[in-house]
């Protein structure tokens, strides 16, 4: 059991460490980062419950709608709501790059619990593949969502709502595309793997852009 938990948790910790260490403005880790991880972990259970109810009631007849659209939109909407309600106006949200950290932490909390539950049911055989696909993809959806939250936090109020909307739309579209790549191709080399390469490129581009925004933010607020 200990080995399984270690293997299930390790990818999330490794990915978060990567994004955290790229934050050149970080001092002591904010408690909010840990709280975001817990929020994401706790989100797993209402999301799984809603999915179970919809499955049991056979709400969606179409497999694509059920497997691709519904699950993607449900998960990203819950993450977006938590970031908006518990993080967006928090005092520890100090620069645009913080959005990356909080978005990634929240998503990795969700992905880690989901990974534990999956490996408990199916064993360690799928651990490597899940680290590369579901865990990494959730982290990158969180990075993209967090990037737009960072834009919304440090922009004019009239533009803020559009960046908040972009956070939900962008993460949802990427999640839908990822699920669609799994749905459309049994061979991962044709679907999920190429999409993950794109997703890493896109996510790291947002990390770089957020870093540049944070540099500009601190230059504006540093006395000459």
Phi and psi in degrees as a GROMACS rama.xvg file:
@    title "Ramachandran Plot"
@    xaxis  label "Phi"
@    yaxis  label "Psi"
@TYPE xy
-62.2664  -40.2423  UNK-2
-62.9679  -42.6478  UNK-3
-63.5488  -44.8721  UNK-4
-63.3274  -39.7168  UNK-5
-62.8055  -46.4741  UNK-6
-65.3374  -36.3206  UNK-7
-71.3578  -35.5149  UNK-8
-85.772  -31.2179  UNK-9
-54.9115  -44.0892  UNK-10
-60.6443  -40.5861  UNK-11
-64.5002  -42.8937  UNK-12
-65.6616  -39.4437  UNK-13
-64.7814  -43.7186  UNK-14
-66.3988  -43.4181  UNK-15
-63.8732  -41.0931  UNK-16
-58.4073  -39.5735  UNK-17
-60.4382  -49.3432  UNK-18
-69.2516  -35.4851  UNK-19
-67.3012  -42.3648  UNK-20
-69.1537  -16.3778  UNK-21
-83.1729  -5.22635  UNK-22
-84.7693  101.377  UNK-23
-77.3853  -4.65842  UNK-24
-105.876  0.884262  UNK-25
-74.6274  138.095  UNK-26
-102.943  -123.691  UNK-27
-71.6375  141.257  UNK-28
-57.8618  132.667  UNK-29
-72.1842  143.532  UNK-30
-60.665  -25.5142  UNK-31
-63.357  -30.631  UNK-32
-61.6299  -47.3312  UNK-33
-63.8656  -41.3256  UNK-34
-61.7334  -40.616  UNK-35
-60.8331  -41.8139  UNK-36
-60.4603  -43.9852  UNK-37
-64.3798  -42.1271  UNK-38
-58.1624  -44.9372  UNK-39
-63.5545  -41.1835  UNK-40
-61.8007  -44.5148  UNK-41
-68.5607  -30.1793  UNK-42
-61.1234  -26.8565  UNK-43
-54.7323  -39.004  UNK-44
-75.3642  -46.618  UNK-45
-63.7481  -34.7498  UNK-46
-65.5007  -45.4044  UNK-47
-63.4633  -36.5518  UNK-48
-65.2967  -45.8437  UNK-49
-61.7305  -42.9822  UNK-50
-62.679  -39.1675  UNK-51
-64.0432  -43.76  UNK-52
-63.3981  -45.5114  UNK-53
-64.0281  -35.8752  UNK-54
-67.8627  -45.5468  UNK-55
-64.3536  -36.8052  UNK-56
-84.9029  -2.13685  UNK-57
52.4579  47.3331  UNK-58
-65.0463  -42.0709  UNK-59
-105.03  122.349  UNK-60
-83.6606  -29.9806  UNK-61
-85.3715  126.232  UNK-62
-65.3448  -36.1165  UNK-63
-66.0717  -43.7034  UNK-64
-62.005  -43.5666  UNK-65
-70.3266  -45.9151  UNK-66
-84.5872  -27.6612  UNK-67
-109.234  -60.3878  UNK-68
-71.9707  -53.1732  UNK-69
-62.4791  -50.4585  UNK-70
-63.8233  -38.5906  UNK-71
-64.4014  -50.0031  UNK-72
-66.7457  -39.0664  UNK-73
-62.32  -49.3649  UNK-74
-65.451  -44.6876  UNK-75
-70.8032  -32.9587  UNK-76
-64.9483  -43.3636  UNK-77
-62.9189  -42.8131  UNK-78
-62.1923  -43.397  UNK-79
-61.4973  -44.0804  UNK-80
-60.9459  -43.1162  UNK-81
-65.7963  -44.7994  UNK-82
-61.3836  -39.7916  UNK-83
-68.12  -43.5697  UNK-84
-80.3083  -37.9439  UNK-85
-108.72  -14.4579  UNK-86
-120.38  -41.5307  UNK-87
-54.5666  -41.8257  UNK-88
-101.453  11.8786  UNK-89
-71.6646  145.343  UNK-90
-64.504  -25.5301  UNK-91
-81.7142  -2.21876  UNK-92
-84.4068  89.6033  UNK-93
-103.137  -19.387  UNK-94
-156.022  165.219  UNK-95
-56.9904  -34.542  UNK-96
-66.7601  -25.4625  UNK-97
-57.5316  -31.9204  UNK-98
-58.8751  -38.9477  UNK-99
-60.786  -46.569  UNK-100
-64.9915  -44.6554  UNK-101
-70.8664  -39.5797  UNK-102
-65.0522  -44.0112  UNK-103
-65.9657  -42.014  UNK-104
-62.8073  -44.2833  UNK-105
-61.0853  -48.221  UNK-106
-65.0329  -37.1248  UNK-107
-72.2553  -29.1081  UNK-108
-61.1493  -45.8907  UNK-109
-62.4076  -49.1288  UNK-110
-64.2861  -34.8816  UNK-111
-67.7242  -45.933  UNK-112
-65.3244  -42.22  UNK-113
-59.0105  -40.7965  UNK-114
-66.0415  -41.429  UNK-115
-60.5727  -47.1412  UNK-116
-63.0846  -38.9501  UNK-117
-66.8398  -46.4828  UNK-118
-70.4256  -29.9117  UNK-119
-62.7479  -35.4149  UNK-120
-82.8378  -40.7822  UNK-121
-111.427  -5.82604  UNK-122
90.4974  -179.797  UNK-123
-81.4756  -6.12565  UNK-124
-59.547  -31.3335  UNK-125
-96.9922  8.52881  UNK-126
-60.7472  -46.3557  UNK-127
-64.5833  -45.5425  UNK-128
-62.94  -39.2661  UNK-129
-69.2256  -33.5945  UNK-130
-63.2754  -40.0604  UNK-131
-76.6864  -35.0752  UNK-132
-100.575  -81.0549  UNK-133
-61.5094  -45.4368  UNK-134
-66.3716  -47.3148  UNK-135
-63.0118  -41.4308  UNK-136
-64.5494  -42.2852  UNK-137
-62.1963  -41.4968  UNK-138
-58.3394  -42.7308  UNK-139
-74.7915  -33.324  UNK-140
-60.2227  -41.2332  UNK-141
-66.0269  -37.2854  UNK-142
-60.9291  -46.912  UNK-143
-65.7767  -45.4124  UNK-144
-61.2871  -43.6166  UNK-145
-65.017  -33.813  UNK-146
-59.0159  -46.0261  UNK-147
-73.1177  -28.4581  UNK-148
-64.89  -38.7037  UNK-149
-63.086  -39.2932  UNK-150
-63.8018  -42.384  UNK-151
-66.8068  -37.3435  UNK-152
-66.4947  -37.1696  UNK-153
-117.782  51.425  UNK-154
-141.492  174.123  UNK-155
-62.2076  146.797  UNK-156
-58.1887  -37.219  UNK-157
-68.3827  -24.8417  UNK-158
-91.1337  -18.4885  UNK-159
-58.3544  -42.3306  UNK-160
-63.8906  -30.77  UNK-161
-72.1678  -37.6125  UNK-162
-68.9566  -35.384  UNK-163
-63.6914  -41.854  UNK-164
-63.8457  -39.9728  UNK-165
-62.0205  -34.9464  UNK-166
-59.2912  -45.4283  UNK-167
-70.4237  -45.9103  UNK-168
-64.9473  -46.5855  UNK-169
-64.0505  -48.0386  UNK-170
-64.1509  -38.828  UNK-171
-66.4556  -42.8318  UNK-172
-64.2938  -40.7311  UNK-173
-65.6758  -40.0241  UNK-174
-66.0191  -42.0735  UNK-175
-61.2974  -43.9181  UNK-176
-63.2457  -39.9735  UNK-177
-63.5181  -49.9825  UNK-178
-62.1891  -36.5075  UNK-179
-65.6335  -35.0795  UNK-180
-66.4907  -33.9987  UNK-181
-73.3265  -36.9537  UNK-182
-70.5759  -37.9224  UNK-183
-81.6168  -29.1625  UNK-184
-127.367  122.357  UNK-185
-70.5062  -32.8489  UNK-186
-84.9082  114.507  UNK-187
-62.4975  -26.0564  UNK-188
-67.3814  -21.8177  UNK-189
-93.0752  -24.9444  UNK-190
-117.034  -77.0334  UNK-191
-67.4494  -40.4989  UNK-192
-64.5289  -50.0017  UNK-193
-59.206  -38.9638  UNK-194
-66.1717  -38.208  UNK-195
-64.3653  -36.8799  UNK-196
-62.2847  -42.6529  UNK-197
-62.747  -42.8209  UNK-198
-64.4774  -39.4147  UNK-199
-64.1733  -42.5989  UNK-200
-60.8314  -46.8063  UNK-201
-65.9707  -44.1171  UNK-202
-63.6625  -43.6519  UNK-203
-67.8026  -30.2018  UNK-204
-63.3537  -41.3667  UNK-205
-66.8653  -35.9793  UNK-206
-60.8509  -45.9215  UNK-207
-63.7659  -43.2254  UNK-208
-64.2606  -39.7485  UNK-209
-64.8895  -38.5674  UNK-210
-61.9687  -43.6399  UNK-211
-63.8863  -38.6271  UNK-212
-63.7858  -38.0968  UNK-213
-68.0106  -39.1625  UNK-214
-58.48  -47.5789  UNK-215
-63.2804  -39.4602  UNK-216
-60.8603  -45.5915  UNK-217
-73.5398  -30.1093  UNK-218
-64.4788  -39.4009  UNK-219
-67.0962  -31.1918  UNK-220
-104.441  11.0755  UNK-221
-101.517  123.148  UNK-222
-63.0026  142.395  UNK-223
